[in-house]
Amino acid sequence: MFARENACTPGTPFPAARHVDAEAFASYRAFPFRMPLAQHVADAVNAAALFGVGAGAVIGALDRLRRGALRAARR
């Protein structure tokens, strides 16, 4: 997991001093680690894209409802 940022190489075992972190990792629980800047940027881009898609869906739905109300009023 992010070898350079966490001062290790892939496959490096946890040192004995970090046995609590090793147990957490093996048990699929959270433990402290560092993420690279590129991962933070990718997370931000992903969040912005999800927001944009959600906002577009809401705007599209509201526009569709508005157009339906206008058609009903014309009848």
N, CA, C, O and CB atoms as a CASP TS submission, in Angstrom:
PFRMAT TS
TARGET T0000
AUTHOR 0000-0000-0000
METHOD Language model
MODEL 1
PARENT N/A
ATOM      1  N   MET     1       0.831  -1.184   0.000  1.00  0.00           N
ATOM      2  CA  MET     1       0.000   0.000   0.000  1.00  0.00           C
ATOM      3  C   MET     1       0.872   1.242   0.000  1.00  0.00           C
ATOM      4  O   MET     1       1.400   1.636   1.040  1.00  0.00           O
ATOM      5  CB  MET     1      -0.944   0.001   1.204  1.00  0.00           C
ATOM      6  N   PHE     2       1.022   1.853  -1.152  1.00  0.00           N
ATOM      7  CA  PHE     2       1.747   3.117  -1.257  1.00  0.00           C
ATOM      8  C   PHE     2       3.140   2.997  -0.634  1.00  0.00           C
ATOM      9  O   PHE     2       3.452   3.651   0.361  1.00  0.00           O
ATOM     10  CB  PHE     2       0.955   4.248  -0.576  1.00  0.00           C
ATOM     11  N   ALA     3       3.955   2.157  -1.235  1.00  0.00           N
ATOM     12  CA  ALA     3       5.263   1.795  -0.663  1.00  0.00           C
ATOM     13  C   ALA     3       6.154   2.992  -0.352  1.00  0.00           C
ATOM     14  O   ALA     3       6.699   3.085   0.748  1.00  0.00           O
ATOM     15  CB  ALA     3       5.988   0.882  -1.607  1.00  0.00           C
ATOM     16  N   ARG     4       6.308   3.902  -1.297  1.00  0.00           N
ATOM     17  CA  ARG     4       7.217   5.028  -1.080  1.00  0.00           C
ATOM     18  C   ARG     4       6.774   5.894   0.101  1.00  0.00           C
ATOM     19  O   ARG     4       7.602   6.282   0.925  1.00  0.00           O
ATOM     20  CB  ARG     4       7.307   5.882  -2.345  1.00  0.00           C
ATOM     21  N   GLU     5       5.489   6.198   0.189  1.00  0.00           N
ATOM     22  CA  GLU     5       4.977   7.066   1.244  1.00  0.00           C
ATOM     23  C   GLU     5       5.058   6.414   2.623  1.00  0.00           C
ATOM     24  O   GLU     5       5.140   7.109   3.636  1.00  0.00           O
ATOM     25  CB  GLU     5       3.544   7.449   0.943  1.00  0.00           C
ATOM     26  N   ASN     6       5.034   5.085   2.664  1.00  0.00           N
ATOM     27  CA  ASN     6       5.053   4.376   3.938  1.00  0.00           C
ATOM     28  C   ASN     6       6.396   3.701   4.213  1.00  0.00           C
ATOM     29  O   ASN     6       6.500   2.845   5.091  1.00  0.00           O
ATOM     30  CB  ASN     6       3.950   3.344   3.966  1.00  0.00           C
ATOM     31  N   ALA     7       7.421   4.095   3.455  1.00  0.00           N
ATOM     32  CA  ALA     7       8.800   3.621   3.649  1.00  0.00           C
ATOM     33  C   ALA     7       8.902   2.102   3.656  1.00  0.00           C
ATOM     34  O   ALA     7       9.472   1.512   4.573  1.00  0.00           O
ATOM     35  CB  ALA     7       9.356   4.167   4.948  1.00  0.00           C
ATOM     36  N   CYS     8       8.345   1.476   2.624  1.00  0.00           N
ATOM     37  CA  CYS     8       8.458   0.029   2.508  1.00  0.00           C
ATOM     38  C   CYS     8       8.400  -0.353   1.035  1.00  0.00           C
ATOM     39  O   CYS     8       8.181   0.502   0.176  1.00  0.00           O
ATOM     40  CB  CYS     8       7.337  -0.688   3.312  1.00  0.00           C
ATOM     41  N   THR     9       8.593  -1.624   0.746  1.00  0.00           N
ATOM     42  CA  THR     9       8.443  -2.151  -0.607  1.00  0.00           C
ATOM     43  C   THR     9       7.317  -3.175  -0.569  1.00  0.00           C
ATOM     44  O   THR     9       7.003  -3.703   0.497  1.00  0.00           O
ATOM     45  CB  THR     9       9.786  -2.787  -1.138  1.00  0.00           C
ATOM     46  N   PRO    10       6.704  -3.465  -1.713  1.00  0.00           N
ATOM     47  CA  PRO    10       5.636  -4.469  -1.711  1.00  0.00           C
ATOM     48  C   PRO    10       6.144  -5.799  -1.148  1.00  0.00           C
ATOM     49  O   PRO    10       7.201  -6.288  -1.547  1.00  0.00           O
ATOM     50  CB  PRO    10       5.084  -4.671  -3.139  1.00  0.00           C
ATOM     51  N   GLY    11       5.398  -6.363  -0.241  1.00  0.00           N
ATOM     52  CA  GLY    11       5.766  -7.627   0.380  1.00  0.00           C
ATOM     53  C   GLY    11       6.556  -7.499   1.667  1.00  0.00           C
ATOM     54  O   GLY    11       6.822  -8.502   2.330  1.00  0.00           O
ATOM     55  N   THR    12       6.939  -6.274   2.034  1.00  0.00           N
ATOM     56  CA  THR    12       7.687  -6.068   3.274  1.00  0.00           C
ATOM     57  C   THR    12       6.781  -6.387   4.461  1.00  0.00           C
ATOM     58  O   THR    12       5.674  -5.855   4.546  1.00  0.00           O
ATOM     59  CB  THR    12       8.228  -4.607   3.367  1.00  0.00           C
ATOM     60  N   PRO    13       7.228  -7.246   5.378  1.00  0.00           N
ATOM     61  CA  PRO    13       6.387  -7.535   6.546  1.00  0.00           C
ATOM     62  C   PRO    13       6.363  -6.357   7.514  1.00  0.00           C
ATOM     63  O   PRO    13       7.263  -5.517   7.517  1.00  0.00           O
ATOM     64  CB  PRO    13       6.886  -8.794   7.267  1.00  0.00           C
ATOM     65  N   PHE    14       5.337  -6.314   8.316  1.00  0.00           N
ATOM     66  CA  PHE    14       5.262  -5.287   9.352  1.00  0.00           C
ATOM     67  C   PHE    14       6.373  -5.536  10.368  1.00  0.00           C
ATOM     68  O   PHE    14       6.625  -6.687  10.724  1.00  0.00           O
ATOM     69  CB  PHE    14       3.860  -5.285  10.044  1.00  0.00           C
ATOM     70  N   PRO    15       7.044  -4.481  10.844  1.00  0.00           N
ATOM     71  CA  PRO    15       8.040  -4.681  11.910  1.00  0.00           C
ATOM     72  C   PRO    15       7.345  -5.084  13.213  1.00  0.00           C
ATOM     73  O   PRO    15       6.153  -4.835  13.394  1.00  0.00           O
ATOM     74  CB  PRO    15       8.883  -3.388  12.126  1.00  0.00           C
ATOM     75  N   ALA    16       8.094  -5.701  14.107  1.00  0.00           N
ATOM     76  CA  ALA    16       7.526  -6.177  15.375  1.00  0.00           C
ATOM     77  C   ALA    16       6.900  -5.043  16.174  1.00  0.00           C
ATOM     78  O   ALA    16       5.924  -5.257  16.893  1.00  0.00           O
ATOM     79  CB  ALA    16       8.603  -6.863  16.211  1.00  0.00           C
ATOM     80  N   ALA    17       7.446  -3.849  16.057  1.00  0.00           N
ATOM     81  CA  ALA    17       6.918  -2.706  16.805  1.00  0.00           C
ATOM     82  C   ALA    17       5.516  -2.309  16.328  1.00  0.00           C
ATOM     83  O   ALA    17       4.793  -1.607  17.035  1.00  0.00           O
ATOM     84  CB  ALA    17       7.867  -1.514  16.675  1.00  0.00           C
ATOM     85  N   ARG    18       5.138  -2.756  15.137  1.00  0.00           N
ATOM     86  CA  ARG    18       3.819  -2.399  14.596  1.00  0.00           C
ATOM     87  C   ARG    18       2.888  -3.612  14.555  1.00  0.00           C
ATOM     88  O   ARG    18       2.070  -3.735  13.643  1.00  0.00           O
ATOM     89  CB  ARG    18       3.963  -1.802  13.184  1.00  0.00           C
ATOM     90  N   HIS    19       3.008  -4.503  15.534  1.00  0.00           N
ATOM     91  CA  HIS    19       2.186  -5.712  15.532  1.00  0.00           C
ATOM     92  C   HIS    19       0.688  -5.400  15.622  1.00  0.00           C
ATOM     93  O   HIS    19      -0.128  -6.150  15.087  1.00  0.00           O
ATOM     94  CB  HIS    19       2.592  -6.612  16.688  1.00  0.00           C
ATOM     95  N   VAL    20       0.326  -4.316  16.282  1.00  0.00           N
ATOM     96  CA  VAL    20      -1.091  -3.933  16.370  1.00  0.00           C
ATOM     97  C   VAL    20      -1.608  -3.556  14.980  1.00  0.00           C
ATOM     98  O   VAL    20      -2.720  -3.927  14.605  1.00  0.00           O
ATOM     99  CB  VAL    20      -1.288  -2.745  17.366  1.00  0.00           C
ATOM    100  N   ASP    21      -0.792  -2.812  14.216  1.00  0.00           N
ATOM    101  CA  ASP    21      -1.175  -2.451  12.846  1.00  0.00           C
ATOM    102  C   ASP    21      -1.273  -3.697  11.971  1.00  0.00           C
ATOM    103  O   ASP    21      -2.175  -3.800  11.140  1.00  0.00           O
ATOM    104  CB  ASP    21      -0.160  -1.455  12.241  1.00  0.00           C
ATOM    105  N   ALA    22      -0.354  -4.640  12.153  1.00  0.00           N
ATOM    106  CA  ALA    22      -0.378  -5.882  11.376  1.00  0.00           C
ATOM    107  C   ALA    22      -1.648  -6.675  11.665  1.00  0.00           C
ATOM    108  O   ALA    22      -2.269  -7.211  10.747  1.00  0.00           O
ATOM    109  CB  ALA    22       0.863  -6.738  11.688  1.00  0.00           C
ATOM    110  N   GLU    23      -2.033  -6.750  12.926  1.00  0.00           N
ATOM    111  CA  GLU    23      -3.264  -7.458  13.288  1.00  0.00           C
ATOM    112  C   GLU    23      -4.486  -6.756  12.697  1.00  0.00           C
ATOM    113  O   GLU    23      -5.412  -7.412  12.220  1.00  0.00           O
ATOM    114  CB  GLU    23      -3.399  -7.559  14.820  1.00  0.00           C
ATOM    115  N   ALA    24      -4.486  -5.436  12.730  1.00  0.00           N
ATOM    116  CA  ALA    24      -5.599  -4.679  12.147  1.00  0.00           C
ATOM    117  C   ALA    24      -5.674  -4.921  10.643  1.00  0.00           C
ATOM    118  O   ALA    24      -6.761  -5.121  10.100  1.00  0.00           O
ATOM    119  CB  ALA    24      -5.446  -3.169  12.440  1.00  0.00           C
ATOM    120  N   PHE    25      -4.524  -4.904   9.967  1.00  0.00           N
ATOM    121  CA  PHE    25      -4.472  -5.147   8.525  1.00  0.00           C
ATOM    122  C   PHE    25      -5.001  -6.541   8.202  1.00  0.00           C
ATOM    123  O   PHE    25      -5.804  -6.703   7.283  1.00  0.00           O
ATOM    124  CB  PHE    25      -3.031  -4.985   7.998  1.00  0.00           C
ATOM    125  N   ALA    26      -4.558  -7.544   8.950  1.00  0.00           N
ATOM    126  CA  ALA    26      -4.980  -8.923   8.708  1.00  0.00           C
ATOM    127  C   ALA    26      -6.460  -9.137   9.013  1.00  0.00           C
ATOM    128  O   ALA    26      -7.079 -10.055   8.476  1.00  0.00           O
ATOM    129  CB  ALA    26      -4.144  -9.875   9.542  1.00  0.00           C
ATOM    130  N   SER    27      -7.021  -8.304   9.862  1.00  0.00           N
ATOM    131  CA  SER    27      -8.436  -8.419  10.239  1.00  0.00           C
ATOM    132  C   SER    27      -9.329  -7.469   9.446  1.00  0.00           C
ATOM    133  O   SER    27     -10.505  -7.303   9.771  1.00  0.00           O
ATOM    134  CB  SER    27      -8.601  -8.147  11.725  1.00  0.00           C
ATOM    135  N   TYR    28      -8.767  -6.841   8.398  1.00  0.00           N
ATOM    136  CA  TYR    28      -9.516  -5.905   7.554  1.00  0.00           C
ATOM    137  C   TYR    28     -10.060  -4.717   8.345  1.00  0.00           C
ATOM    138  O   TYR    28     -11.123  -4.188   8.022  1.00  0.00           O
ATOM    139  CB  TYR    28     -10.664  -6.629   6.869  1.00  0.00           C
ATOM    140  N   ARG    29      -9.335  -4.298   9.376  1.00  0.00           N
ATOM    141  CA  ARG    29      -9.699  -3.107  10.139  1.00  0.00           C
ATOM    142  C   ARG    29      -8.774  -1.961   9.731  1.00  0.00           C
ATOM    143  O   ARG    29      -7.714  -2.180   9.145  1.00  0.00           O
ATOM    144  CB  ARG    29      -9.615  -3.374  11.678  1.00  0.00           C
ATOM    145  N   ALA    30      -9.185  -0.758  10.046  1.00  0.00           N
ATOM    146  CA  ALA    30      -8.393   0.426   9.691  1.00  0.00           C
ATOM    147  C   ALA    30      -7.111   0.486  10.513  1.00  0.00           C
ATOM    148  O   ALA    30      -7.082   0.080  11.675  1.00  0.00           O
ATOM    149  CB  ALA    30      -9.215   1.711   9.902  1.00  0.00           C
ATOM    150  N   PHE    31      -6.063   0.993   9.896  1.00  0.00           N
ATOM    151  CA  PHE    31      -4.800   1.257  10.586  1.00  0.00           C
ATOM    152  C   PHE    31      -4.163   2.456   9.907  1.00  0.00           C
ATOM    153  O   PHE    31      -4.458   2.718   8.741  1.00  0.00           O
ATOM    154  CB  PHE    31      -3.840   0.003  10.562  1.00  0.00           C
ATOM    155  N   PRO    32      -3.302   3.193  10.593  1.00  0.00           N
ATOM    156  CA  PRO    32      -2.738   4.416  10.019  1.00  0.00           C
ATOM    157  C   PRO    32      -1.748   4.125   8.886  1.00  0.00           C
ATOM    158  O   PRO    32      -0.871   3.271   9.019  1.00  0.00           O
ATOM    159  CB  PRO    32      -2.048   5.226  11.107  1.00  0.00           C
ATOM    160  N   PHE    33      -1.899   4.838   7.785  1.00  0.00           N
ATOM    161  CA  PHE    33      -0.963   4.775   6.664  1.00  0.00           C
ATOM    162  C   PHE    33      -1.065   6.081   5.896  1.00  0.00           C
ATOM    163  O   PHE    33      -1.994   6.861   6.106  1.00  0.00           O
ATOM    164  CB  PHE    33      -1.258   3.547   5.733  1.00  0.00           C
ATOM    165  N   ARG    34      -0.118   6.316   5.014  1.00  0.00           N
ATOM    166  CA  ARG    34      -0.103   7.558   4.228  1.00  0.00           C
ATOM    167  C   ARG    34      -0.450   7.264   2.776  1.00  0.00           C
ATOM    168  O   ARG    34      -0.036   6.252   2.211  1.00  0.00           O
ATOM    169  CB  ARG    34       1.278   8.250   4.318  1.00  0.00           C
ATOM    170  N   MET    35      -1.216   8.170   2.189  1.00  0.00           N
ATOM    171  CA  MET    35      -1.550   8.063   0.771  1.00  0.00           C
ATOM    172  C   MET    35      -0.747   9.102  -0.001  1.00  0.00           C
ATOM    173  O   MET    35      -0.475  10.185   0.518  1.00  0.00           O
ATOM    174  CB  MET    35      -3.080   8.252   0.535  1.00  0.00           C
ATOM    175  N   PRO    36      -0.363   8.781  -1.242  1.00  0.00           N
ATOM    176  CA  PRO    36       0.365   9.757  -2.051  1.00  0.00           C
ATOM    177  C   PRO    36      -0.552  10.896  -2.504  1.00  0.00           C
ATOM    178  O   PRO    36      -1.776  10.770  -2.511  1.00  0.00           O
ATOM    179  CB  PRO    36       0.995   9.071  -3.271  1.00  0.00           C
ATOM    180  N   LEU    37       0.073  11.998  -2.877  1.00  0.00           N
ATOM    181  CA  LEU    37      -0.678  13.164  -3.347  1.00  0.00           C
ATOM    182  C   LEU    37      -1.561  12.802  -4.537  1.00  0.00           C
ATOM    183  O   LEU    37      -2.694  13.274  -4.634  1.00  0.00           O
ATOM    184  CB  LEU    37       0.280  14.300  -3.728  1.00  0.00           C
ATOM    185  N   ALA    38      -1.051  11.968  -5.443  1.00  0.00           N
ATOM    186  CA  ALA    38      -1.839  11.583  -6.616  1.00  0.00           C
ATOM    187  C   ALA    38      -3.143  10.897  -6.212  1.00  0.00           C
ATOM    188  O   ALA    38      -4.163  11.075  -6.877  1.00  0.00           O
ATOM    189  CB  ALA    38      -1.022  10.657  -7.523  1.00  0.00           C
ATOM    190  N   GLN    39      -3.122  10.121  -5.138  1.00  0.00           N
ATOM    191  CA  GLN    39      -4.348   9.459  -4.677  1.00  0.00           C
ATOM    192  C   GLN    39      -5.330  10.474  -4.114  1.00  0.00           C
ATOM    193  O   GLN    39      -6.536  10.354  -4.327  1.00  0.00           O
ATOM    194  CB  GLN    39      -4.023   8.397  -3.616  1.00  0.00           C
ATOM    195  N   HIS    40      -4.828  11.464  -3.403  1.00  0.00           N
ATOM    196  CA  HIS    40      -5.704  12.522  -2.888  1.00  0.00           C
ATOM    197  C   HIS    40      -6.343  13.295  -4.043  1.00  0.00           C
ATOM    198  O   HIS    40      -7.527  13.628  -3.992  1.00  0.00           O
ATOM    199  CB  HIS    40      -4.911  13.487  -1.970  1.00  0.00           C
ATOM    200  N   VAL    41      -5.556  13.578  -5.084  1.00  0.00           N
ATOM    201  CA  VAL    41      -6.084  14.282  -6.259  1.00  0.00           C
ATOM    202  C   VAL    41      -7.140  13.421  -6.946  1.00  0.00           C
ATOM    203  O   VAL    41      -8.203  13.921  -7.313  1.00  0.00           O
ATOM    204  CB  VAL    41      -4.941  14.636  -7.252  1.00  0.00           C
ATOM    205  N   ALA    42      -6.853  12.127  -7.123  1.00  0.00           N
ATOM    206  CA  ALA    42      -7.813  11.226  -7.760  1.00  0.00           C
ATOM    207  C   ALA    42      -9.108  11.141  -6.950  1.00  0.00           C
ATOM    208  O   ALA    42     -10.196  11.111  -7.526  1.00  0.00           O
ATOM    209  CB  ALA    42      -7.200   9.826  -7.928  1.00  0.00           C
ATOM    210  N   ASP    43      -9.002  11.101  -5.637  1.00  0.00           N
ATOM    211  CA  ASP    43     -10.192  11.075  -4.783  1.00  0.00           C
ATOM    212  C   ASP    43     -11.018  12.348  -4.954  1.00  0.00           C
ATOM    213  O   ASP    43     -12.246  12.289  -5.007  1.00  0.00           O
ATOM    214  CB  ASP    43      -9.790  10.902  -3.309  1.00  0.00           C
ATOM    215  N   ALA    44     -10.347  13.496  -5.041  1.00  0.00           N
ATOM    216  CA  ALA    44     -11.050  14.768  -5.216  1.00  0.00           C
ATOM    217  C   ALA    44     -11.733  14.830  -6.581  1.00  0.00           C
ATOM    218  O   ALA    44     -12.869  15.293  -6.684  1.00  0.00           O
ATOM    219  CB  ALA    44     -10.074  15.948  -5.059  1.00  0.00           C
ATOM    220  N   VAL    45     -11.052  14.368  -7.625  1.00  0.00           N
ATOM    221  CA  VAL    45     -11.642  14.351  -8.968  1.00  0.00           C
ATOM    222  C   VAL    45     -12.858  13.430  -8.986  1.00  0.00           C
ATOM    223  O   VAL    45     -13.890  13.771  -9.563  1.00  0.00           O
ATOM    224  CB  VAL    45     -10.599  13.893 -10.025  1.00  0.00           C
ATOM    225  N   ASN    46     -12.738  12.272  -8.358  1.00  0.00           N
ATOM    226  CA  ASN    46     -13.850  11.332  -8.291  1.00  0.00           C
ATOM    227  C   ASN    46     -15.047  11.945  -7.562  1.00  0.00           C
ATOM    228  O   ASN    46     -16.182  11.815  -8.020  1.00  0.00           O
ATOM    229  CB  ASN    46     -13.412  10.040  -7.594  1.00  0.00           C
ATOM    230  N   ALA    47     -14.804  12.604  -6.442  1.00  0.00           N
ATOM    231  CA  ALA    47     -15.889  13.243  -5.690  1.00  0.00           C
ATOM    232  C   ALA    47     -16.560  14.331  -6.523  1.00  0.00           C
ATOM    233  O   ALA    47     -17.785  14.446  -6.528  1.00  0.00           O
ATOM    234  CB  ALA    47     -15.356  13.838  -4.373  1.00  0.00           C
ATOM    235  N   ALA    48     -15.758  15.129  -7.228  1.00  0.00           N
ATOM    236  CA  ALA    48     -16.318  16.190  -8.069  1.00  0.00           C
ATOM    237  C   ALA    48     -17.152  15.596  -9.204  1.00  0.00           C
ATOM    238  O   ALA    48     -18.217  16.119  -9.533  1.00  0.00           O
ATOM    239  CB  ALA    48     -15.192  17.074  -8.643  1.00  0.00           C
ATOM    240  N   ALA    49     -16.671  14.507  -9.801  1.00  0.00           N
ATOM    241  CA  ALA    49     -17.412  13.866 -10.886  1.00  0.00           C
ATOM    242  C   ALA    49     -18.728  13.283 -10.378  1.00  0.00           C
ATOM    243  O   ALA    49     -19.762  13.420 -11.032  1.00  0.00           O
ATOM    244  CB  ALA    49     -16.562  12.766 -11.538  1.00  0.00           C
ATOM    245  N   LEU    50     -18.694  12.637  -9.222  1.00  0.00           N
ATOM    246  CA  LEU    50     -19.927  12.093  -8.648  1.00  0.00           C
ATOM    247  C   LEU    50     -20.926  13.204  -8.339  1.00  0.00           C
ATOM    248  O   LEU    50     -22.124  13.056  -8.584  1.00  0.00           O
ATOM    249  CB  LEU    50     -19.618  11.297  -7.374  1.00  0.00           C
ATOM    250  N   PHE    51     -20.431  14.314  -7.803  1.00  0.00           N
ATOM    251  CA  PHE    51     -21.302  15.454  -7.531  1.00  0.00           C
ATOM    252  C   PHE    51     -21.904  15.974  -8.834  1.00  0.00           C
ATOM    253  O   PHE    51     -23.098  16.263  -8.895  1.00  0.00           O
ATOM    254  CB  PHE    51     -20.524  16.577  -6.809  1.00  0.00           C
ATOM    255  N   GLY    52     -21.074  16.093  -9.881  1.00  0.00           N
ATOM    256  CA  GLY    52     -21.557  16.588 -11.165  1.00  0.00           C
ATOM    257  C   GLY    52     -22.622  15.692 -11.771  1.00  0.00           C
ATOM    258  O   GLY    52     -23.626  16.179 -12.290  1.00  0.00           O
ATOM    259  N   VAL    53     -22.410  14.391 -11.708  1.00  0.00           N
ATOM    260  CA  VAL    53     -23.401  13.449 -12.241  1.00  0.00           C
ATOM    261  C   VAL    53     -24.697  13.533 -11.438  1.00  0.00           C
ATOM    262  O   VAL    53     -25.788  13.550 -12.007  1.00  0.00           O
ATOM    263  CB  VAL    53     -22.847  12.002 -12.219  1.00  0.00           C
ATOM    264  N   GLY    54     -24.571  13.583 -10.125  1.00  0.00           N
ATOM    265  CA  GLY    54     -25.764  13.694  -9.278  1.00  0.00           C
ATOM    266  C   GLY    54     -26.518  14.984  -9.525  1.00  0.00           C
ATOM    267  O   GLY    54     -27.745  14.982  -9.626  1.00  0.00           O
ATOM    268  N   ALA    55     -25.786  16.089  -9.623  1.00  0.00           N
ATOM    269  CA  ALA    55     -26.417  17.381  -9.888  1.00  0.00           C
ATOM    270  C   ALA    55     -27.095  17.373 -11.254  1.00  0.00           C
ATOM    271  O   ALA    55     -28.196  17.901 -11.406  1.00  0.00           O
ATOM    272  CB  ALA    55     -25.381  18.517  -9.813  1.00  0.00           C
ATOM    273  N   GLY    56     -26.445  16.780 -12.241  1.00  0.00           N
ATOM    274  CA  GLY    56     -27.043  16.690 -13.569  1.00  0.00           C
ATOM    275  C   GLY    56     -28.322  15.871 -13.568  1.00  0.00           C
ATOM    276  O   GLY    56     -29.290  16.219 -14.243  1.00  0.00           O
ATOM    277  N   ALA    57     -28.326  14.781 -12.809  1.00  0.00           N
ATOM    278  CA  ALA    57     -29.524  13.948 -12.720  1.00  0.00           C
ATOM    279  C   ALA    57     -30.668  14.705 -12.051  1.00  0.00           C
ATOM    280  O   ALA    57     -31.813  14.624 -12.498  1.00  0.00           O
ATOM    281  CB  ALA    57     -29.223  12.657 -11.947  1.00  0.00           C
ATOM    282  N   VAL    58     -30.366  15.434 -10.993  1.00  0.00           N
ATOM    283  CA  VAL    58     -31.399  16.213 -10.298  1.00  0.00           C
ATOM    284  C   VAL    58     -31.927  17.316 -11.205  1.00  0.00           C
ATOM    285  O   VAL    58     -33.138  17.516 -11.298  1.00  0.00           O
ATOM    286  CB  VAL    58     -30.843  16.818  -8.989  1.00  0.00           C
ATOM    287  N   ILE    59     -31.034  18.029 -11.872  1.00  0.00           N
ATOM    288  CA  ILE    59     -31.461  19.107 -12.775  1.00  0.00           C
ATOM    289  C   ILE    59     -32.298  18.542 -13.913  1.00  0.00           C
ATOM    290  O   ILE    59     -33.318  19.122 -14.284  1.00  0.00           O
ATOM    291  CB  ILE    59     -30.239  19.867 -13.339  1.00  0.00           C
ATOM    292  N   GLY    60     -31.869  17.408 -14.470  1.00  0.00           N
ATOM    293  CA  GLY    60     -32.641  16.776 -15.542  1.00  0.00           C
ATOM    294  C   GLY    60     -34.024  16.347 -15.081  1.00  0.00           C
ATOM    295  O   GLY    60     -35.006  16.532 -15.801  1.00  0.00           O
ATOM    296  N   ALA    61     -34.106  15.776 -13.887  1.00  0.00           N
ATOM    297  CA  ALA    61     -35.405  15.345 -13.361  1.00  0.00           C
ATOM    298  C   ALA    61     -36.314  16.544 -13.108  1.00  0.00           C
ATOM    299  O   ALA    61     -37.501  16.508 -13.433  1.00  0.00           O
ATOM    300  CB  ALA    61     -35.220  14.540 -12.064  1.00  0.00           C
ATOM    301  N   LEU    62     -35.759  17.601 -12.529  1.00  0.00           N
ATOM    302  CA  LEU    62     -36.567  18.802 -12.282  1.00  0.00           C
ATOM    303  C   LEU    62     -37.038  19.427 -13.587  1.00  0.00           C
ATOM    304  O   LEU    62     -38.174  19.896 -13.671  1.00  0.00           O
ATOM    305  CB  LEU    62     -35.769  19.829 -11.472  1.00  0.00           C
ATOM    306  N   ASP    63     -36.183  19.443 -14.609  1.00  0.00           N
ATOM    307  CA  ASP    63     -36.566  19.995 -15.908  1.00  0.00           C
ATOM    308  C   ASP    63     -37.672  19.155 -16.534  1.00  0.00           C
ATOM    309  O   ASP    63     -38.616  19.688 -17.118  1.00  0.00           O
ATOM    310  CB  ASP    63     -35.348  20.065 -16.851  1.00  0.00           C
ATOM    311  N   ARG    64     -37.547  17.847 -16.406  1.00  0.00           N
ATOM    312  CA  ARG    64     -38.573  16.965 -16.965  1.00  0.00           C
ATOM    313  C   ARG    64     -39.918  17.183 -16.256  1.00  0.00           C
ATOM    314  O   ARG    64     -40.966  17.215 -16.901  1.00  0.00           O
ATOM    315  CB  ARG    64     -38.136  15.484 -16.843  1.00  0.00           C
ATOM    316  N   LEU    65     -39.880  17.331 -14.936  1.00  0.00           N
ATOM    317  CA  LEU    65     -41.115  17.607 -14.191  1.00  0.00           C
ATOM    318  C   LEU    65     -41.714  18.952 -14.592  1.00  0.00           C
ATOM    319  O   LEU    65     -42.930  19.078 -14.740  1.00  0.00           O
ATOM    320  CB  LEU    65     -40.843  17.586 -12.681  1.00  0.00           C
ATOM    321  N   ARG    66     -40.856  19.954 -14.767  1.00  0.00           N
ATOM    322  CA  ARG    66     -41.331  21.285 -15.155  1.00  0.00           C
ATOM    323  C   ARG    66     -41.982  21.234 -16.531  1.00  0.00           C
ATOM    324  O   ARG    66     -43.040  21.827 -16.741  1.00  0.00           O
ATOM    325  CB  ARG    66     -40.170  22.302 -15.152  1.00  0.00           C
ATOM    326  N   ARG    67     -41.356  20.532 -17.465  1.00  0.00           N
ATOM    327  CA  ARG    67     -41.927  20.439 -18.816  1.00  0.00           C
ATOM    328  C   ARG    67     -43.251  19.685 -18.807  1.00  0.00           C
ATOM    329  O   ARG    67     -44.175  20.028 -19.545  1.00  0.00           O
ATOM    330  CB  ARG    67     -40.942  19.749 -19.766  1.00  0.00           C
ATOM    331  N   GLY    68     -43.336  18.657 -17.968  1.00  0.00           N
ATOM    332  CA  GLY    68     -44.600  17.918 -17.853  1.00  0.00           C
ATOM    333  C   GLY    68     -45.702  18.791 -17.285  1.00  0.00           C
ATOM    334  O   GLY    68     -46.848  18.703 -17.726  1.00  0.00           O
ATOM    335  N   ALA    69     -45.376  19.634 -16.312  1.00  0.00           N
ATOM    336  CA  ALA    69     -46.366  20.541 -15.721  1.00  0.00           C
ATOM    337  C   ALA    69     -46.811  21.579 -16.740  1.00  0.00           C
ATOM    338  O   ALA    69     -47.984  21.949 -16.774  1.00  0.00           O
ATOM    339  CB  ALA    69     -45.792  21.235 -14.471  1.00  0.00           C
ATOM    340  N   LEU    70     -45.889  22.054 -17.569  1.00  0.00           N
ATOM    341  CA  LEU    70     -46.254  23.035 -18.596  1.00  0.00           C
ATOM    342  C   LEU    70     -47.173  22.411 -19.635  1.00  0.00           C
ATOM    343  O   LEU    70     -48.127  23.052 -20.077  1.00  0.00           O
ATOM    344  CB  LEU    70     -44.997  23.602 -19.276  1.00  0.00           C
ATOM    345  N   ARG    71     -46.903  21.171 -20.033  1.00  0.00           N
ATOM    346  CA  ARG    71     -47.769  20.496 -21.008  1.00  0.00           C
ATOM    347  C   ARG    71     -49.168  20.291 -20.431  1.00  0.00           C
ATOM    348  O   ARG    71     -50.166  20.475 -21.126  1.00  0.00           O
ATOM    349  CB  ARG    71     -47.161  19.139 -21.429  1.00  0.00           C
ATOM    350  N   ALA    72     -49.234  19.908 -19.159  1.00  0.00           N
ATOM    351  CA  ALA    72     -50.537  19.681 -18.523  1.00  0.00           C
ATOM    352  C   ALA    72     -51.322  20.987 -18.421  1.00  0.00           C
ATOM    353  O   ALA    72     -52.546  20.976 -18.554  1.00  0.00           O
ATOM    354  CB  ALA    72     -50.356  19.060 -17.121  1.00  0.00           C
ATOM    355  N   ALA    73     -50.654  22.094 -18.191  1.00  0.00           N
ATOM    356  CA  ALA    73     -51.326  23.391 -18.061  1.00  0.00           C
ATOM    357  C   ALA    73     -51.863  23.872 -19.402  1.00  0.00           C
ATOM    358  O   ALA    73     -52.848  24.610 -19.437  1.00  0.00           O
ATOM    359  CB  ALA    73     -50.368  24.434 -17.480  1.00  0.00           C
ATOM    360  N   ARG    74     -51.241  23.473 -20.501  1.00  0.00           N
ATOM    361  CA  ARG    74     -51.677  23.906 -21.834  1.00  0.00           C
ATOM    362  C   ARG    74     -52.924  23.168 -22.294  1.00  0.00           C
ATOM    363  O   ARG    74     -53.617  23.642 -23.194  1.00  0.00           O
ATOM    364  CB  ARG    74     -50.561  23.699 -22.844  1.00  0.00           C
ATOM    365  N   ARG    75     -53.220  22.044 -21.710  1.00  0.00           N
ATOM    366  CA  ARG    75     -54.359  21.234 -22.176  1.00  0.00           C
ATOM    367  C   ARG    75     -55.657  21.781 -21.745  1.00  0.00           C
ATOM    368  O   ARG    75     -56.702  21.211 -22.060  1.00  0.00           O
ATOM    369  CB  ARG    75     -54.250  19.841 -21.699  1.00  0.00           C
TER
END
